[in-house]
Amino acid sequence: MSSSHLLIGATNASSGLSIRRITPADLAQALAAGWDDFAAMPSHAVFLCVIYPLLGLWLVSLTAGYSMLPLAFPLGAGFALIGPFAAVGLYELSRRREAGLDTNSTHAFDLLNSPSLGAILALGLLLMALFLVWLAVAEAIYVANFGYAAPASIPQFVKDVFTTPAGRTLIVVGTGVGFLFAVAALTVGAISFPLLLDRDVGAAVALLTSIRVVVTNPLTMALWGLIVAALLVLGSLPFFLGLTVVMPVLGHATWHLYRRAVEPGGAPRADFRPSIRASRSAADFPASLFPTRR
């Protein structure tokens, strides 16, 4: 795959992409459609999203050592930064259901045959880099207020954060900086991944289109970000188990939000099919080692 296709997809792919103005009513309808997809494909959603609560518990386990305790909240909050990339399989299932195609859970992996796979991975790496930078910045903010010494205990850490001037500074500065990272992640991933699954547009065009959607609908997209954040907090209770419902609903809803926000027009579709191999019997050996062209 050439670098030009990775960035811009098919020739003049962006020429047919127009941005619609969306309202809070569109967000409500996208969430309702996401819930409908989840209700129609619950086994698929659990299959794809059981990793979320497990990963959440793993992130918490990293804080068992008190040296990692200051990163407990940044890890949990920053996990949402890579959510748009992690939910790409859910977008594919919603795309197939909308098109009236088979929605067996195995089709979530059909995207591995997509012409946009390289672009999807490139934007996924961008979100992962954003996540790692956020962790580094969060640690720097903590060190600037409390120094390099690890907390003596969990109760002492909680007391220091909520009852001392340094703790209040940590909360204010950390929340403000985290908000900026959340805005960046929302701008990058709100529309780009569903667009790449649907259209052969490339990473740069998908990123630019996602930015255009946010700029065209700043208040509505800000509300969407707040809804996502609130649902993720609720889904984290108890012990991240709620994410088995919240994450698939948000994933499916993101697909429907994309469909409401972008009018693809003449942009070429990213049509792809999984490779199908004919079954072979043992009697074909060793002739099967030497394929012939038919």
C-alpha positions, 0 to 999 in steps of 0.5 A: 500500500502506497503512502499516498493511499494511506494518507488520502485514500482513493483519488479525490476521496474528500471531494464527496464528503460534506458535513451536516449540522447536528443537534442534541436530538441527533445524539439522542437518536444515535444513542437509541440506535446504538442501544438497538444494535446492542439489543440485536447483537448482545452476544457480539457486544459481550464478545468484543467488549469483555476485554474492557472490564478486564483491562480496567481491572488490570490497570487498577492492579498496576496501582497495587504498588504505592509508587503507581498510585498517583497514576490510578486516575490518569490510567482510568481516565486516559483509557477512554482516549483509545476507546474510539480505536478499540471499538472499531469492530463494533462500528463494523458490526453496525455497518453490516447490520445497517446494510442488511448483511450477516452480523455474526461476531466473526465479521468484526474481524473483516476489517482486517481485509479493509483497504483502510486498515493501514490508515486505521492503524495509523490513527490508532497509533496516534491515539495511543501516543496521545494516551502515553503523553497524557500519562507522562504529563499527569505524572509530571503534574503530580511530581511538581506538587508532591515530589518524587516520593511515593505515597505512604498509603492509600488513605494518606494519598487520598487525604493529601489530594483532598485536604492540602493546597498541593492536592487542590492544585493537582486536582485543578491543573490535572482536570484542566490538562486532562480536559484538553487531552479529552478534546484532542482525542474526541476531535481525532476519533469521533468520526474518523474510524467509522469513516475509514470503515465506510469509505476509502478516504485515507488517514489524513482525510478521515482526520480532517473530516473529524476535525471539520465535524467538531468545528462545524458542531462545537456545542453538540460535539462537546455535549457528546463528549460529556455524555461519553464521559458520564457513561464511562464513569457510570460503566466503571461502577462497580469494578468496571463491569458496567463497561460491558454494556456502556462500551458496546452501546457507545461504539454502535452509537458512534457509527450512527453519529457518523452517519448523521454527521457526514454525507459521503456523497461521491466518496468511494466506498471501502468495499472489502471481503474476507478471503475465502479459502476452498477446503482441501482434503489430505488426498490433495497433498502434496499437489496442494503445495503447488497451486495452479492458476485457473 
